């Protein structure tokens, strides 16, 4: 099946509208947080700081990926939040215990999530969404180049 550029753009726009229409999921350090809120399926996720979109990501298993946002070593979220709010230096692959605690509390107070399953084309959809939302803090050209 070959899709035209118009069809691909329409599909991406529809996916984006559905993703952003989903309710916000408050962050929790509870061990059941990911199981209660995310599917063990491939998809795209959005992360918000005080209601502002700051990150778009993709994963083959969103539930497992959301477990990783709690750890500085495994996900860039805490690094982004630090750059926006604390400006601390990394010590190896994490921050000092004091900064890690501040980041944990900040996430509990201000960070929310959305996610939507997507069986194929995750990298392409992530790239399109990042391009359409230029205020996100994703590293540009991480895996694939986005084009205008």
N, C-alpha and C positions, 0 to 999 in steps of 0.2 A: 504494500500500500504506500503510495506516494502522496504526501500532503503538500499543498502549496504554502508559500510563505504567509499568505493571508490566513489560511486555516491554522497554521502553527501559532501565529500571533493571536488569533482569536482564542485558541485553546489555552495559551499561556495567560491571557487576560482573564479568562473565566476561572482558571485555577487560582490565580492571584486573588481575585475577588472572593472566592470561596475560602481560601486560607485566611485572609484578613477579616472575614466575617465571623470566623470562629470565636468563641468566648476566650478571654484571657485566662490562663492557668497560673495561679500564684505559685511561686517557688516554695518548696518545703524541704527540710532536711530529713523528714520522715522517711523511713525505709520503704514504705509502700507508695510514696509519691509518684514514682514513674509508672508502677503497675496500675495505679488508679487513673492516670491521666494520659498515658501514651500507648499506642499500639506497637507491638513487636513486628513492625512492618517497615518497608522502605518508604521514605517520604522527605518532605521539606519541613523545616521548622523555622519559626521567627522568634526572636528574643527582644523584649522591650525593657527599657529603663525608664521608670516613671511615665509609662505610657508611650514613650517615643521608641520607634523601631531602631534598634542598634545593630542587629545581626541577623543574617539569613544563612541557613545551613542545610545540608542534605545528609542523609544517612541511609544505609541499607537496613538499619534497625533503629528507628527513632527512640524507642524505649531504652535501649542500651546506651544510645548517645546521650540521652538526658541524664543518665546516671553519671556520665563523665563530666557534666558541667559543674559538678561539685568539687572537682579536683583541678587545680591550676595546671598540673603537669599534663592532663589529658585533653583539656579544652581551652581555647583562647578567651572565653568569656571573662574570667576573672582578670586577665591581663588587660582587656578592653576597659572593664570597670575601674581598675586601678588607674589606667591612663586618664580616664575621665574625671575621677574623683579623689584619688589619693596620691598619685605620683611617686609611689615607693619603688625601690629597686628590687629586682628579682635576686634571690640568693639561690643559685643553681637553677632548679626548675620550679621553684615556688617562692613565695614571699615569706617574710618573717612571720612568726606565730601571731604577733599582734595584728599585722596587716591581714593575714588570713582570717582572723576572727572578725575584723572590721568588714572585710569583703563578704563573709558569711552573713553577718547581720544586715549589711546593705542589700544583699540578694533577697533575704527574707522580707525586708521592708519595701523594696522598690522594683524587683525584677519579676516579669511575667513572661509567659510563653504561649505560643500557638503552634499547632502542627497539623499537617494534612498528608495522608498517604498518597504515594505516587509510585507505581510499579516500575516504570521505565522512564528514561530521559531526565533523571534527577540532576545530573551535572549541568545539562543544558538549561533546565528550568531554574536551577539556582543561579546560573550566570545571567539569565534573562531578568530574574527578579532583582538581583544586585544592580544590574544596569538601570532598571526602572526605578530603583530606590537609592539614589546616590548618597543619601545621608548615613547609610549603614557603615559600620566600622570594619567590615570584612577586608582582609588583605586582598588587594586587586590581583588578578591573574594568578591566583593560588594554584589552580590545577589546569585551568583552561582560560584562554583569552576571551574577554568579552569585547564585542564589536559594536560600533554605533551604526 
